[in-house]
């Protein structure tokens, strides 16, 4: 019976994690002109892929830490993982907006442009750093 409960708990936490990653995908899609899926998977735009990948890594770290620090496999732990994951999505979105406001050019256009731009690495570092800050706040 314990094995069955552990498997169900794992599936529930995995569903929350996947839901947060989907929300993160759509958040990056919102700040990117055009369709993000097209930029990454059809046009093979490296800059768009880097920003998306860093956002998903940051969110994965946040959800993983939110699960790690829970002491029980109960509904409240599941809700905590979801809340912290969605908080991460919001904070990552805010960080991209703030970065866009304090730097020259339009970040979304830079990400979507077919030419590689070193400014994208700043966005990548910002996403990963915000993720780490949220992770540290959970410990």
GULUM-757108 format. One record per residue: residue in three letters; x, y, z of N, C-alpha, C in turn; residue number from 1. Coordinates in Angstrom, 2 decimals. Layout:
N
+------+---------+---------+---------+---------+---------+---------+---------+---------+---------+-----+
! code !    n_px !    n_py !    n_pz !   ca_px !   ca_py !   ca_pz !    c_px !    c_py !    c_pz ! pos !
+------+---------+---------+---------+---------+---------+---------+---------+---------+---------+-----+
!  ALA !       X !       Y !       Z !       X !       Y !       Z !       X !       Y !       Z ! NUM !
...
+------+---------+---------+---------+---------+---------+---------+---------+---------+---------+-----+
// end
This chain:
139
+------+---------+---------+---------+---------+---------+---------+---------+---------+---------+-----+
! code !    n_px !    n_py !    n_pz !   ca_px !   ca_py !   ca_pz !    c_px !    c_py !    c_pz ! pos !
+------+---------+---------+---------+---------+---------+---------+---------+---------+---------+-----+
!  UNK !    0.82 !   -1.19 !    0.00 !    0.00 !    0.00 !    0.00 !    0.87 !    1.26 !    0.00 !   1 !
!  UNK !    1.99 !    1.23 !    0.73 !    2.89 !    2.39 !    0.75 !    3.45 !    2.68 !   -0.64 !   2 !
!  UNK !    3.78 !    1.62 !   -1.38 !    4.31 !    1.81 !   -2.72 !    3.28 !    2.51 !   -3.61 !   3 !
!  UNK !    2.04 !    2.09 !   -3.50 !    0.98 !    2.70 !   -4.31 !    0.82 !    4.18 !   -3.95 !   4 !
!  UNK !    0.87 !    4.53 !   -2.69 !    0.75 !    5.92 !   -2.27 !    1.95 !    6.74 !   -2.74 !   5 !
!  UNK !    3.14 !    6.15 !   -2.67 !    4.34 !    6.83 !   -3.14 !    4.28 !    7.10 !   -4.64 !   6 !
!  UNK !    3.78 !    6.13 !   -5.39 !    3.65 !    6.30 !   -6.84 !    2.63 !    7.39 !   -7.16 !   7 !
!  UNK !    1.51 !    7.38 !   -6.47 !    0.48 !    8.41 !   -6.69 !    1.01 !    9.79 !   -6.31 !   8 !
!  UNK !    1.76 !    9.86 !   -5.23 !    2.35 !   11.13 !   -4.80 !    3.34 !   11.64 !   -5.85 !   9 !
!  UNK !    4.16 !   10.74 !   -6.36 !    5.12 !   11.11 !   -7.39 !    4.41 !   11.63 !   -8.64 !  10 !
!  UNK !    3.35 !   10.94 !   -9.04 !    2.59 !   11.39 !  -10.20 !    1.96 !   12.76 !   -9.97 !  11 !
!  UNK !    1.45 !   12.99 !   -8.78 !    0.84 !   14.29 !   -8.47 !    1.88 !   15.41 !   -8.51 !  12 !
!  UNK !    3.04 !   15.18 !   -7.89 !    4.08 !   16.21 !   -7.91 !    4.61 !   16.43 !   -9.33 !  13 !
!  UNK !    4.72 !   15.36 !  -10.10 !    5.17 !   15.48 !  -11.49 !    4.16 !   16.29 !  -12.30 !  14 !
!  UNK !    2.88 !   16.07 !  -12.06 !    1.84 !   16.84 !  -12.77 !    1.94 !   18.32 !  -12.43 !  15 !
!  UNK !    2.18 !   18.63 !  -11.16 !    2.35 !   20.03 !  -10.76 !    3.58 !   20.61 !  -11.47 !  16 !
!  UNK !    4.67 !   19.88 !  -11.45 !    5.89 !   20.35 !  -12.11 !    5.69 !   20.59 !  -13.59 !  17 !
!  UNK !    5.03 !   19.66 !  -14.26 !    4.78 !   19.84 !  -15.70 !    3.85 !   21.02 !  -15.95 !  18 !
!  UNK !    2.87 !   21.20 !  -15.08 !    1.97 !   22.35 !  -15.22 !    2.71 !   23.67 !  -15.09 !  19 !
!  UNK !    3.64 !   23.73 !  -14.15 !    4.44 !   24.95 !  -13.97 !    5.32 !   25.19 !  -15.19 !  20 !
!  UNK !    5.90 !   24.13 !  -15.74 !    6.74 !   24.28 !  -16.93 !    5.91 !   24.76 !  -18.13 !  21 !
!  UNK !    4.71 !   24.27 !  -18.26 !    3.83 !   24.74 !  -19.34 !    3.52 !   26.22 !  -19.14 !  22 !
!  UNK !    3.23 !   26.61 !  -17.90 !    2.97 !   28.03 !  -17.61 !    4.21 !   28.87 !  -17.94 !  23 !
!  UNK !    5.39 !   28.36 !  -17.62 !    6.64 !   29.06 !  -17.94 !    6.85 !   29.20 !  -19.43 !  24 !
!  UNK !    6.51 !   28.16 !  -20.18 !    6.61 !   28.22 !  -21.64 !    5.74 !   29.35 !  -22.18 !  25 !
!  UNK !    4.51 !   29.40 !  -21.72 !    3.59 !   30.43 !  -22.21 !    4.01 !   31.83 !  -21.75 !  26 !
!  UNK !    4.65 !   31.91 !  -20.58 !    5.15 !   33.21 !  -20.12 !    6.22 !   33.72 !  -21.08 !  27 !
!  UNK !    7.17 !   32.87 !  -21.47 !    8.21 !   33.29 !  -22.42 !    7.57 !   33.59 !  -23.78 !  28 !
!  UNK !    6.58 !   32.80 !  -24.15 !    5.87 !   33.05 !  -25.40 !    5.22 !   34.43 !  -25.40 !  29 !
!  UNK !    4.72 !   34.85 !  -24.25 !    4.08 !   36.17 !  -24.14 !    5.06 !   37.31 !  -24.39 !  30 !
!  UNK !    6.29 !   37.17 !  -23.94 !    7.26 !   38.27 !  -24.09 !    8.01 !   38.20 !  -25.41 !  31 !
!  UNK !    7.76 !   37.16 !  -26.19 !    8.45 !   36.99 !  -27.46 !    7.49 !   37.29 !  -28.61 !  32 !
!  UNK !    7.85 !   38.20 !  -29.50 !    6.98 !   38.46 !  -30.65 !    6.81 !   37.20 !  -31.50 !  33 !
!  UNK !    5.64 !   36.99 !  -32.00 !    5.38 !   35.80 !  -32.81 !    5.14 !   34.60 !  -31.92 !  34 !
!  UNK !    5.23 !   33.44 !  -32.50 !    5.00 !   32.19 !  -31.76 !    6.33 !   31.59 !  -31.34 !  35 !
!  UNK !    6.51 !   31.39 !  -30.05 !    7.75 !   30.86 !  -29.51 !    8.07 !   29.48 !  -30.11 !  36 !
!  UNK !    7.07 !   28.64 !  -30.20 !    7.30 !   27.31 !  -30.77 !    7.87 !   27.37 !  -32.17 !  37 !
!  UNK !    7.39 !   28.32 !  -32.96 !    7.91 !   28.49 !  -34.31 !    9.37 !   28.95 !  -34.27 !  38 !
!  UNK !    9.66 !   29.94 !  -33.40 !   11.03 !   30.45 !  -33.29 !   12.01 !   29.33 !  -32.92 !  39 !
!  UNK !   11.62 !   28.49 !  -31.98 !   12.54 !   27.47 !  -31.45 !   12.59 !   26.24 !  -32.34 !  40 !
!  UNK !   11.42 !   25.69 !  -32.71 !   11.39 !   24.38 !  -33.34 !   11.32 !   24.40 !  -34.86 !  41 !
!  UNK !   10.89 !   25.51 !  -35.44 !   10.83 !   25.60 !  -36.90 !   11.99 !   26.46 !  -37.42 !  42 !
!  UNK !   12.08 !   27.69 !  -36.92 !   13.14 !   28.60 !  -37.38 !   14.49 !   28.26 !  -36.73 !  43 !
!  UNK !   14.48 !   27.42 !  -35.71 !   15.70 !   27.00 !  -35.00 !   16.50 !   28.20 !  -34.49 !  44 !
!  UNK !   15.77 !   29.15 !  -33.89 !   16.37 !   30.36 !  -33.36 !   17.05 !   30.05 !  -32.02 !  45 !
!  UNK !   18.37 !   30.12 !  -32.04 !   19.16 !   29.77 !  -30.85 !   18.86 !   30.70 !  -29.68 !  46 !
!  UNK !   18.70 !   31.99 !  -29.93 !   18.44 !   32.94 !  -28.84 !   17.12 !   32.64 !  -28.14 !  47 !
!  UNK !   16.07 !   32.38 !  -28.93 !   14.78 !   32.04 !  -28.33 !   14.89 !   30.74 !  -27.53 !  48 !
!  UNK !   15.62 !   29.78 !  -28.06 !   15.80 !   28.50 !  -27.36 !   16.56 !   28.68 !  -26.05 !  49 !
!  UNK !   17.58 !   29.53 !  -26.06 !   18.35 !   29.78 !  -24.83 !   17.51 !   30.42 !  -23.74 !  50 !
!  UNK !   16.70 !   31.41 !  -24.09 !   15.86 !   32.07 !  -23.09 !   14.81 !   31.10 !  -22.58 !  51 !
!  UNK !   14.20 !   30.34 !  -23.47 !   13.21 !   29.35 !  -23.04 !   13.86 !   28.30 !  -22.15 !  52 !
!  UNK !   14.99 !   27.78 !  -22.56 !   15.67 !   26.74 !  -21.78 !   16.06 !   27.25 !  -20.39 !  53 !
!  UNK !   16.58 !   28.47 !  -20.30 !   16.98 !   29.00 !  -18.99 !   15.76 !   29.22 !  -18.10 !  54 !
!  UNK !   14.65 !   29.64 !  -18.68 !   13.42 !   29.81 !  -17.91 !   12.93 !   28.47 !  -17.38 !  55 !
!  UNK !   12.94 !   27.46 !  -18.23 !   12.47 !   26.13 !  -17.80 !   13.41 !   25.53 !  -16.76 !  56 !
!  UNK !   14.72 !   25.73 !  -16.91 !   15.66 !   25.25 !  -15.89 !   15.41 !   25.94 !  -14.55 !  57 !
!  UNK !   15.22 !   27.24 !  -14.58 !   14.95 !   27.99 !  -13.35 !   13.68 !   27.48 !  -12.68 !  58 !
!  UNK !   12.64 !   27.28 !  -13.47 !   11.38 !   26.78 !  -12.91 !   11.52 !   25.36 !  -12.38 !  59 !
!  UNK !   12.28 !   24.54 !  -13.09 !   12.52 !   23.18 !  -12.61 !   13.23 !   23.18 !  -11.26 !  60 !
!  UNK !   14.21 !   24.08 !  -11.12 !   14.91 !   24.19 !   -9.83 !   13.95 !   24.62 !   -8.73 !  61 !
!  UNK !   13.09 !   25.57 !   -9.03 !   12.15 !   26.09 !   -8.03 !   11.18 !   24.99 !   -7.59 !  62 !
!  UNK !   10.57 !   24.31 !   -8.54 !    9.61 !   23.27 !   -8.20 !   10.30 !   22.12 !   -7.47 !  63 !
!  UNK !   11.48 !   21.74 !   -7.95 !   12.21 !   20.65 !   -7.29 !   12.54 !   21.01 !   -5.84 !  64 !
!  UNK !   12.98 !   22.24 !   -5.59 !   13.28 !   22.64 !   -4.22 !   12.02 !   22.73 !   -3.38 !  65 !
!  UNK !   10.93 !   23.21 !   -3.96 !    9.67 !   23.28 !   -3.22 !    9.22 !   21.89 !   -2.81 !  66 !
!  UNK !    9.43 !   20.91 !   -3.66 !    9.10 !   19.52 !   -3.32 !   10.09 !   18.99 !   -2.29 !  67 !
!  UNK !   11.37 !   19.28 !   -2.49 !   12.42 !   18.78 !   -1.62 !   12.22 !   19.20 !   -0.17 !  68 !
!  UNK !   11.81 !   20.45 !    0.05 !   11.70 !   20.96 !    1.42 !   10.39 !   20.57 !    2.10 !  69 !
!  UNK !    9.47 !   19.95 !    1.35 !    8.24 !   19.51 !    1.99 !    8.52 !   18.29 !    2.85 !  70 !
!  UNK !    7.81 !   18.20 !    3.93 !    8.03 !   17.09 !    4.85 !    7.03 !   15.97 !    4.67 !  71 !
!  UNK !    5.93 !   16.26 !    4.01 !    4.87 !   15.27 !    3.83 !    4.48 !   15.17 !    2.36 !  72 !
!  UNK !    3.82 !   14.08 !    2.04 !    3.28 !   13.90 !    0.70 !    1.79 !   14.18 !    0.71 !  73 !
!  UNK !    1.41 !   15.28 !    1.35 !   -0.01 !   15.59 !    1.47 !   -0.42 !   16.69 !    0.50 !  74 !
!  UNK !   -1.68 !   17.04 !    0.53 !   -2.21 !   18.04 !   -0.38 !   -1.56 !   19.40 !   -0.17 !  75 !
!  UNK !   -1.27 !   19.76 !    1.06 !   -0.64 !   21.06 !    1.33 !    0.75 !   21.15 !    0.70 !  76 !
!  UNK !    1.50 !   20.08 !    0.72 !    2.82 !   20.06 !    0.08 !    2.69 !   20.24 !   -1.43 !  77 !
!  UNK !    1.66 !   19.63 !   -1.99 !    1.40 !   19.76 !   -3.42 !    1.03 !   21.21 !   -3.76 !  78 !
!  UNK !    0.20 !   21.81 !   -2.93 !   -0.19 !   23.20 !   -3.12 !    1.03 !   24.11 !   -2.98 !  79 !
!  UNK !    1.89 !   23.85 !   -2.01 !    3.12 !   24.65 !   -1.84 !    3.97 !   24.60 !   -3.09 !  80 !
!  UNK !    4.16 !   23.41 !   -3.65 !    4.97 !   23.28 !   -4.86 !    4.34 !   24.07 !   -6.00 !  81 !
!  UNK !    3.02 !   24.00 !   -6.12 !    2.33 !   24.74 !   -7.18 !    2.46 !   26.25 !   -6.97 !  82 !
!  UNK !    2.24 !   26.71 !   -5.75 !    2.30 !   28.15 !   -5.46 !    3.71 !   28.69 !   -5.71 !  83 !
!  UNK !    4.73 !   28.00 !   -5.21 !    6.09 !   28.48 !   -5.44 !    6.48 !   28.40 !   -6.90 !  84 !
!  UNK !    6.00 !   27.39 !   -7.61 !    6.27 !   27.29 !   -9.04 !    5.64 !   28.45 !   -9.80 !  85 !
!  UNK !    4.39 !   28.76 !   -9.49 !    3.72 !   29.88 !  -10.17 !    4.32 !   31.22 !   -9.75 !  86 !
!  UNK !    4.77 !   31.31 !   -8.50 !    5.50 !   32.51 !   -8.08 !    6.77 !   32.66 !   -8.91 !  87 !
!  UNK !    7.45 !   31.55 !   -9.16 !    8.63 !   31.57 !  -10.01 !    8.31 !   32.04 !  -11.41 !  88 !
!  UNK !    7.20 !   31.57 !  -11.99 !    6.79 !   32.02 !  -13.32 !    6.59 !   33.54 !  -13.32 !  89 !
!  UNK !    5.90 !   34.03 !  -12.30 !    5.63 !   35.47 !  -12.21 !    6.93 !   36.26 !  -12.06 !  90 !
!  UNK !    7.82 !   35.79 !  -11.18 !    9.08 !   36.51 !  -10.97 !    9.97 !   36.48 !  -12.20 !  91 !
!  UNK !    9.98 !   35.38 !  -12.91 !   10.77 !   35.31 !  -14.15 !   10.19 !   36.26 !  -15.20 !  92 !
!  UNK !    8.88 !   36.34 !  -15.28 !    8.26 !   37.28 !  -16.22 !    8.61 !   38.71 !  -15.84 !  93 !
!  UNK !    8.51 !   39.02 !  -14.56 !    8.85 !   40.37 !  -14.10 !   10.31 !   40.69 !  -14.41 !  94 !
!  UNK !   11.19 !   39.70 !  -14.21 !   12.61 !   39.96 !  -14.47 !   12.86 !   40.26 !  -15.95 !  95 !
!  UNK !   12.15 !   39.59 !  -16.84 !   12.30 !   39.88 !  -18.27 !   11.77 !   41.27 !  -18.60 !  96 !
!  UNK !   10.66 !   41.65 !  -17.99 !   10.09 !   42.99 !  -18.24 !   11.05 !   44.06 !  -17.71 !  97 !
!  UNK !   11.57 !   43.87 !  -16.50 !   12.49 !   44.85 !  -15.93 !   13.76 !   44.93 !  -16.77 !  98 !
!  UNK !   14.29 !   43.78 !  -17.17 !   15.48 !   43.78 !  -18.02 !   15.21 !   44.54 !  -19.31 !  99 !
!  UNK !   14.04 !   44.36 !  -19.87 !   13.67 !   45.07 !  -21.10 !   13.61 !   46.58 !  -20.86 ! 100 !
!  UNK !   13.14 !   46.98 !  -19.68 !   13.01 !   48.41 !  -19.38 !   14.36 !   49.09 !  -19.14 ! 101 !
!  UNK !   15.32 !   48.38 !  -18.59 !   16.59 !   49.02 !  -18.21 !   17.69 !   48.84 !  -19.25 ! 102 !
!  UNK !   17.40 !   48.15 !  -20.33 !   18.40 !   47.95 !  -21.37 !   17.90 !   48.53 !  -22.69 ! 103 !
!  UNK !   18.83 !   48.91 !  -23.56 !   18.40 !   49.46 !  -24.86 !   17.80 !   48.36 !  -25.74 ! 104 !
!  UNK !   16.93 !   48.76 !  -26.63 !   16.31 !   47.81 !  -27.55 !   15.12 !   47.12 !  -26.90 ! 105 !
!  UNK !   14.47 !   46.28 !  -27.67 !   13.33 !   45.51 !  -27.18 !   13.76 !   44.06 !  -27.03 ! 106 !
!  UNK !   13.75 !   43.56 !  -25.81 !   14.23 !   42.22 !  -25.54 !   13.49 !   41.16 !  -26.34 ! 107 !
!  UNK !   12.18 !   41.29 !  -26.42 !   11.40 !   40.33 !  -27.19 !   11.82 !   40.27 !  -28.65 ! 108 !
!  UNK !   12.10 !   41.42 !  -29.22 !   12.54 !   41.46 !  -30.62 !   13.94 !   40.88 !  -30.77 ! 109 !
!  UNK !   14.79 !   41.13 !  -29.78 !   16.15 !   40.57 !  -29.81 !   16.09 !   39.06 !  -29.74 ! 110 !
!  UNK !   15.22 !   38.53 !  -28.86 !   15.07 !   37.09 !  -28.71 !   14.55 !   36.46 !  -30.01 ! 111 !
!  UNK !   13.59 !   37.14 !  -30.65 !   12.95 !   36.58 !  -31.84 !   13.77 !   36.79 !  -33.11 ! 112 !
!  UNK !   14.72 !   37.71 !  -33.09 !   15.52 !   38.00 !  -34.28 !   16.35 !   36.77 !  -34.65 ! 113 !
!  UNK !   16.48 !   36.54 !  -35.94 !   17.23 !   35.36 !  -36.38 !   18.74 !   35.49 !  -36.18 ! 114 !
!  UNK !   19.23 !   36.70 !  -35.96 !   20.66 !   36.90 !  -35.73 !   20.96 !   36.71 !  -34.25 ! 115 !
!  UNK !   22.04 !   36.02 !  -33.96 !   22.42 !   35.81 !  -32.57 !   22.86 !   37.12 !  -31.95 ! 116 !
!  UNK !   22.41 !   37.34 !  -30.72 !   22.71 !   38.59 !  -30.04 !   23.26 !   38.27 !  -28.65 ! 117 !
!  UNK !   24.41 !   38.82 !  -28.27 !   24.97 !   38.53 !  -26.95 !   24.09 !   39.01 !  -25.81 ! 118 !
!  UNK !   23.17 !   39.93 !  -26.08 !   22.26 !   40.41 !  -25.03 !   21.39 !   39.29 !  -24.49 ! 119 !
!  UNK !   21.17 !   38.28 !  -25.29 !   20.34 !   37.15 !  -24.84 !   20.99 !   36.45 !  -23.66 ! 120 !
!  UNK !   22.31 !   36.42 !  -23.61 !   22.99 !   35.78 !  -22.48 !   22.71 !   36.52 !  -21.17 ! 121 !
!  UNK !   22.46 !   37.81 !  -21.24 !   22.07 !   38.57 !  -20.05 !   20.70 !   38.10 !  -19.58 ! 122 !
!  UNK !   19.78 !   37.89 !  -20.52 !   18.45 !   37.39 !  -20.17 !   18.55 !   35.98 !  -19.58 ! 123 !
!  UNK !   19.41 !   35.15 !  -20.15 !   19.62 !   33.79 !  -19.63 !   20.14 !   33.85 !  -18.20 ! 124 !
!  UNK !   21.15 !   34.67 !  -17.97 !   21.72 !   34.80 !  -16.62 !   20.68 !   35.34 !  -15.64 ! 125 !
!  UNK !   19.86 !   36.27 !  -16.10 !   18.82 !   36.83 !  -15.24 !   17.81 !   35.76 !  -14.85 ! 126 !
!  UNK !   17.38 !   34.96 !  -15.80 !   16.41 !   33.90 !  -15.51 !   16.98 !   32.90 !  -14.51 ! 127 !
!  UNK !   18.19 !   32.45 !  -14.74 !   18.79 !   31.47 !  -13.84 !   19.04 !   32.06 !  -12.45 ! 128 !
!  UNK !   19.44 !   33.31 !  -12.40 !   19.69 !   33.97 !  -11.11 !   18.41 !   34.13 !  -10.31 ! 129 !
!  UNK !   17.34 !   34.55 !  -10.96 !   16.06 !   34.68 !  -10.26 !   15.62 !   33.30 !   -9.76 ! 130 !
!  UNK !   15.80 !   32.29 !  -10.57 !   15.48 !   30.93 !  -10.13 !   16.26 !   30.54 !   -8.89 ! 131 !
!  UNK !   17.55 !   30.82 !   -8.88 !   18.38 !   30.50 !   -7.72 !   17.96 !   31.29 !   -6.47 ! 132 !
!  UNK !   17.58 !   32.54 !   -6.66 !   17.13 !   33.35 !   -5.52 !   15.87 !   32.76 !   -4.91 ! 133 !
!  UNK !   14.93 !   32.35 !   -5.75 !   13.71 !   31.73 !   -5.22 !   14.05 !   30.41 !   -4.54 ! 134 !
!  UNK !   14.92 !   29.61 !   -5.15 !   15.34 !   28.35 !   -4.53 !   15.96 !   28.60 !   -3.16 ! 135 !
!  UNK !   16.84 !   29.59 !   -3.06 !   17.48 !   29.89 !   -1.78 !   16.46 !   30.33 !   -0.73 ! 136 !
!  UNK !   15.43 !   31.02 !   -1.18 !   14.41 !   31.46 !   -0.22 !   13.59 !   30.30 !    0.33 ! 137 !
!  UNK !   13.59 !   29.19 !   -0.38 !   12.83 !   28.01 !    0.06 !   13.58 !   27.16 !    1.07 ! 138 !
!  UNK !   14.89 !   27.29 !    1.11 !   15.66 !   26.40 !    1.99 !   15.65 !   26.81 !    3.43 ! 139 !
+------+---------+---------+---------+---------+---------+---------+---------+---------+---------+-----+
// end
